[in-house]
Amino acid sequence: MSHQLPRPTIASAIQEFLALEAAGGILLVAAAALAMLAANSPLADAYNGLLHLPLSFSAGQWSINKSLHHWINDGLMAIFFFLVGLEIKREALEGELSDPRQVALPLAAAVGGMAVPALVYWVLNQGDALALRGWAIPTATDIAFALGVLSLLGERVPRALKLFLLTLAIIDDLGAIVVIALFYAGAPSIAALALAGAALLLLVAMNLRGIVRISPYLLVGLVLWAAVLESGVHATIAGVLLAFTIPLRTRDPGNAPLRRLEHDLHAPVAFAILPLFAFANSGIDFGGMGMQMIAHPVPLGIAAGLFVGKQVGVFVASALLIGSGLSRMPEGAGWGALYGVSILCGIGFTMSLFVASLAFPDAALPVDERIGIMLGSLLSAIAGYLVLRLSARPAGARG
């Protein structure tokens, strides 16, 4: 007997989502702090040994051999991107992304928020082919951290501004998926790509035939993930492709497979997968670190891209659309509050760490690029909070 979930109202669904992501942001901070503590203590060897622990999975003559670190980045993060794909599909079909009038402002802001940080990074690293592989690192926004900071301000931040940030972040995630697929794929394996294509066609056929049981999609999706992993394209793309085939419009909309999966995955992703990823990728060794490390063009380009490029790109693109009359200011917000949210978009943490792991997989740089991610994200969190604190009025003061 299938369990029937009550269909939430839009307001209650948004409230639950925002509360969950804010709590997840606290866990992310704790996991990152724990990783840095371990990497700079007598536990450093144990921490690194744990991440490099080999784990294998076999099925007949076929096997996958990866370290624990790779299983987290290629396996668990595929589930995260699966959830992102579910959110994008739902928003595109019936949410904020389905209304061109509503999506114009966050779309422009997201595009500006990706282009300007990439330009800032390029300016500081031009001429260095290896360093330029990291151009996409400062283009990402960590929605969990950004919403976590917003939650500290409570009702001072209008709901429309939270929706603006949420929609912007979803578009930003979609942009990150495209960037990963186009610029961070390895040498392709034709046989693996053919298998992935066959699995995807089967998933689409299942959707068109009206199959609503979740288990067949997940079984074929596992084949799709394994094939994409072996193809040279990053395995997380499989999670997004699988998500786009999950049915949403069914005879029982409130119990659609997409809604059930999105509901069931939010807590595991927010409270387990993302904190594990943060723990596995935040262990920066601060030994011997000085200003020369921070001033290196790579971490400096990342930090400047996140803290300067993001706020400039998001705010200027938004101001141009609002000033031209093509879009309206989010209801209840002013220019100061919009600028504060633009600064918060520079919190790149999780997504920036993920892109960095693809850009520099072999630690070939003379410095740790994660220094720039931490610095840029921290500055954006502090400055964004202060600007919003000073500019956003309490709910009762509006009118």
C-alpha positions in Angstrom: 0.0 0.0 0.0 1.5 3.3 -1.1 1.8 6.0 1.5 -0.1 9.2 0.7 1.7 12.4 1.5 -0.4 15.5 2.1 0.1 18.0 -0.7 1.8 21.0 0.9 0.8 24.6 0.1 3.5 26.6 -1.6 4.0 28.7 1.5 4.5 25.7 3.8 6.8 24.0 1.3 9.0 27.0 1.0 9.0 27.5 4.8 10.0 23.8 5.4 12.7 24.0 2.7 14.2 27.2 4.0 14.3 25.9 7.6 15.9 22.6 6.5 18.6 24.3 4.4 19.4 26.7 7.3 19.9 23.8 9.7 22.0 22.1 7.1 24.2 25.1 6.8 25.1 24.9 10.5 26.1 21.2 10.0 28.3 22.3 7.1 30.1 24.8 9.2 30.7 22.2 11.9 31.9 19.6 9.4 34.3 22.0 7.8 35.7 23.1 11.1 36.1 19.5 12.2 38.0 18.7 9.0 40.4 21.7 9.4 40.9 20.8 13.1 41.8 17.2 12.1 44.1 18.3 9.3 46.1 20.5 11.7 46.4 18.1 14.7 48.1 14.8 15.5 45.1 13.2 13.8 46.2 14.5 10.3 47.6 11.2 9.2 44.5 9.3 10.3 42.3 11.9 8.6 44.2 11.6 5.3 44.4 7.8 5.6 40.6 7.6 6.0 40.0 9.7 2.9 42.4 7.5 0.8 40.9 4.2 2.1 40.3 2.0 -1.0 36.8 0.7 -1.5 35.7 -1.5 -4.4 32.3 -2.6 -5.8 32.1 -5.6 -8.2 29.3 -7.2 -10.3 30.6 -10.2 -12.2 33.6 -9.1 -14.3 32.8 -5.4 -13.8 34.2 -3.5 -10.9 34.7 0.1 -9.6 37.8 0.8 -7.4 37.8 4.2 -5.8 39.1 5.8 -2.6 36.6 6.8 0.1 37.2 10.4 -1.0 36.2 9.6 -4.6 33.1 7.7 -3.5 31.9 10.7 -1.6 32.7 13.1 -4.5 31.5 10.9 -7.3 28.8 8.8 -5.6 27.2 10.7 -2.7 27.4 14.0 -4.6 25.5 12.4 -7.5 22.6 12.1 -5.1 23.0 15.7 -4.2 22.8 16.7 -7.9 19.9 14.3 -8.3 18.0 16.4 -5.7 19.1 19.6 -7.5 17.8 18.2 -10.8 14.4 17.3 -9.1 14.1 20.9 -7.8 15.0 22.4 -11.2 12.4 20.2 -13.0 9.7 21.0 -10.5 10.4 24.7 -10.6 10.6 24.7 -14.4 7.2 23.0 -14.7 5.1 24.6 -12.0 7.3 26.8 -9.8 9.1 30.1 -10.0 11.0 29.1 -13.2 7.7 28.4 -15.1 6.7 32.1 -15.2 9.0 34.2 -17.5 8.0 37.4 -15.6 9.1 35.9 -12.3 12.3 34.3 -13.6 13.7 37.3 -15.5 15.3 39.0 -12.5 17.0 36.0 -10.8 18.0 34.7 -14.3 19.8 37.9 -15.1 21.3 38.0 -11.6 22.6 34.4 -11.9 24.2 35.1 -15.3 25.9 38.2 -14.0 26.9 36.3 -10.8 28.7 33.7 -12.9 30.2 35.9 -15.6 31.8 38.6 -13.5 33.6 36.3 -10.9 34.9 34.2 -13.9 36.3 37.4 -15.4 37.8 38.5 -12.1 39.6 35.2 -11.8 40.8 35.3 -15.4 42.2 38.8 -15.0 44.3 37.6 -12.1 45.4 34.3 -13.6 45.8 35.0 -17.3 48.8 33.5 -18.9 48.9 30.5 -16.5 47.2 27.6 -18.3 47.1 25.4 -15.2 45.7 28.1 -13.0 43.0 29.0 -15.6 41.4 25.6 -15.1 39.9 27.1 -11.9 38.0 29.9 -13.6 34.6 28.3 -12.6 35.4 27.9 -8.9 34.2 31.4 -7.8 31.0 31.2 -10.0 29.1 29.0 -7.6 26.7 29.9 -4.7 26.2 27.6 -1.7 22.4 27.9 -1.0 22.6 26.2 2.4 25.1 28.7 3.8 23.4 31.7 2.1 19.9 30.7 3.5 21.5 29.9 6.8 22.8 33.5 7.1 19.3 34.8 6.0 17.7 32.7 8.8 19.7 34.6 11.4 17.8 37.8 10.4 14.4 36.2 10.8 11.5 38.3 9.6 13.7 41.3 8.8 14.2 39.8 5.3 11.1 39.9 3.2 9.8 36.6 1.8 10.1 37.8 -1.8 13.8 38.4 -1.3 14.3 34.9 0.0 12.5 33.6 -3.1 14.7 35.7 -5.3 17.8 34.2 -3.7 16.4 30.6 -3.8 15.5 31.0 -7.5 18.8 32.5 -8.3 20.6 29.7 -6.6 18.6 27.0 -8.5 19.6 28.7 -11.8 23.1 29.0 -10.5 23.2 25.3 -9.9 21.9 24.6 -13.4 24.7 26.8 -14.7 27.2 24.8 -12.6 25.9 21.5 -14.1 26.4 22.8 -17.6 29.9 24.1 -16.8 30.9 20.7 -15.3 29.5 18.8 -18.3 31.2 21.0 -20.9 34.5 22.0 -19.3 35.5 19.3 -16.7 34.9 16.1 -18.6 37.7 13.6 -19.2 38.6 11.7 -22.4 35.3 10.1 -23.4 34.8 6.3 -23.6 32.5 5.6 -26.6 31.3 2.3 -25.2 30.4 3.8 -21.8 28.7 6.7 -23.4 26.6 4.4 -25.6 25.5 2.4 -22.5 24.7 5.7 -20.7 22.7 6.8 -23.8 20.7 3.6 -23.8 20.0 3.8 -20.1 18.8 7.4 -20.6 16.5 6.4 -23.5 15.0 3.7 -21.4 14.3 6.1 -18.6 12.6 8.5 -21.0 10.5 5.7 -22.4 9.5 4.7 -18.9 8.3 8.2 -18.3 6.4 8.4 -21.5 4.7 5.0 -20.8 3.4 6.5 -17.5 5.4 4.3 -15.2 5.2 5.8 -11.7 6.9 3.2 -9.5 10.2 4.7 -8.3 12.3 1.5 -8.1 12.6 0.9 -11.8 13.9 4.5 -12.3 16.5 4.0 -9.5 17.7 0.7 -10.9 18.2 2.0 -14.4 19.6 5.2 -12.9 22.3 3.1 -11.1 23.3 1.7 -14.5 23.3 5.3 -15.9 25.5 6.5 -13.1 28.0 3.7 -13.5 28.2 4.2 -17.3 28.7 8.0 -16.9 31.4 7.4 -14.3 33.3 5.2 -16.7 32.6 7.5 -19.7 34.9 10.4 -18.7 31.9 12.7 -18.0 31.6 13.5 -14.3 29.3 11.0 -12.6 27.2 13.7 -10.9 25.7 14.6 -14.3 24.0 11.2 -14.2 22.1 12.4 -11.1 20.7 15.4 -13.0 19.8 13.4 -16.1 18.0 10.8 -14.0 16.1 13.5 -12.1 14.8 15.0 -15.4 13.1 11.7 -16.2 11.3 11.3 -12.9 7.5 11.8 -13.4 5.9 14.9 -11.9 2.6 15.3 -13.7 0.6 12.2 -12.8 -3.0 11.3 -12.0 -2.2 11.9 -8.4 -0.2 15.1 -8.4 0.3 15.2 -4.6 1.8 11.7 -4.6 3.9 12.1 -7.8 7.3 10.2 -7.8 9.2 13.5 -8.1 7.5 15.0 -5.1 8.0 11.9 -3.0 11.7 11.7 -3.9 12.3 15.4 -3.3 10.6 15.2 0.1 12.5 12.0 1.2 15.9 13.2 0.0 16.0 16.7 1.5 17.0 15.5 5.0 19.6 12.9 4.0 21.3 15.4 1.7 21.2 18.4 4.1 22.1 16.5 7.2 24.4 13.7 5.9 25.7 14.0 2.3 26.7 17.7 2.3 28.3 17.6 5.7 30.3 14.5 4.7 31.4 16.2 1.5 32.4 19.3 3.6 34.4 17.1 6.0 36.2 15.2 3.1 37.1 18.4 1.2 37.8 21.1 3.8 40.9 19.6 5.5 43.3 22.5 4.8 46.7 22.2 6.3 47.6 25.7 7.7 51.2 24.7 8.5 53.7 27.2 7.1 50.9 29.3 5.5 51.7 32.9 5.1 50.4 36.0 3.2 52.3 34.8 0.2 50.0 31.8 0.0 46.9 34.0 0.1 48.3 36.5 -2.3 49.0 33.7 -4.9 46.8 34.5 -8.0 44.8 31.3 -7.7 43.4 31.7 -4.1 43.4 35.5 -4.6 41.4 35.1 -7.8 38.9 32.8 -6.1 38.5 35.0 -3.1 38.1 38.2 -5.2 35.8 36.4 -7.6 33.5 35.3 -4.7 33.6 38.4 -2.6 33.9 41.1 -5.3 32.8 39.5 -8.5 29.7 37.8 -7.2 28.2 40.9 -5.6 29.0 43.1 -8.5 27.6 40.7 -11.1 24.4 39.9 -9.2 23.7 43.5 -8.1 24.5 45.3 -11.3 22.5 42.8 -13.5 19.6 43.1 -11.1 19.8 46.9 -11.0 19.9 47.1 -14.8 16.7 45.1 -15.2 14.9 46.9 -12.4 16.1 50.3 -13.6 15.0 49.6 -17.2 11.5 48.6 -16.0 11.9 45.0 -17.3 11.6 43.6 -13.7 10.4 44.9 -10.4 12.2 45.0 -7.1 11.3 42.0 -4.9 8.3 43.0 -2.8 9.2 44.6 0.5 12.9 44.9 -0.3 15.0 48.0 -1.0 18.3 48.6 -2.7 20.2 48.0 0.5 18.6 44.6 1.1 19.1 43.6 -2.5 22.7 44.5 -2.3 23.1 42.5 1.0 21.7 39.4 -0.7 24.0 40.0 -3.7 26.9 39.8 -1.3 25.6 36.6 0.2 25.8 35.0 -3.2 29.5 35.1 -2.8 29.3 32.2 -0.3 30.5 29.6 -2.6 31.7 26.9 -0.1 30.2 23.5 -1.1 29.8 24.1 -4.8 33.1 25.9 -5.1 34.9 23.1 -3.3 33.3 20.6 -5.7 34.3 22.5 -8.8 37.8 22.9 -7.3 38.1 19.1 -6.9 37.4 18.8 -10.7 39.6 21.7 -11.7 42.6 20.6 -9.7 42.2 16.9 -9.1 45.9 16.0 -8.7 46.9 18.9 -6.3 49.3 20.1 -8.9 49.2 23.7 -7.7 51.9 25.1 -5.4 49.2 26.5 -3.1 45.9 25.2 -1.7 43.1 26.8 -3.8 40.6 26.0 -0.9 42.1 29.0 1.0 40.5 31.3 -1.5 37.2 29.5 -1.2 37.1 29.8 2.6 38.3 33.4 2.6 35.9 34.6 -0.1 32.9 32.7 1.5 33.7 34.0 5.0 34.0 37.6 3.9 30.7 37.3 1.9 28.9 35.8 4.8 30.0 38.5 7.3 29.6 41.5 5.0 26.2 40.2 3.6 24.8 39.7 7.1 26.0 43.2 8.3 24.5 45.0 5.2 21.2 43.1 5.6 21.1 43.8 9.3 21.5 47.5 8.7 19.2 47.8 5.7 16.4 45.3 6.2 13.6 46.5 8.4 11.7 44.3 10.8 8.4 43.0 9.4 6.3 45.2 11.6 8.1 48.3 10.4 7.2 47.8 6.7 4.4 49.6 5.0 
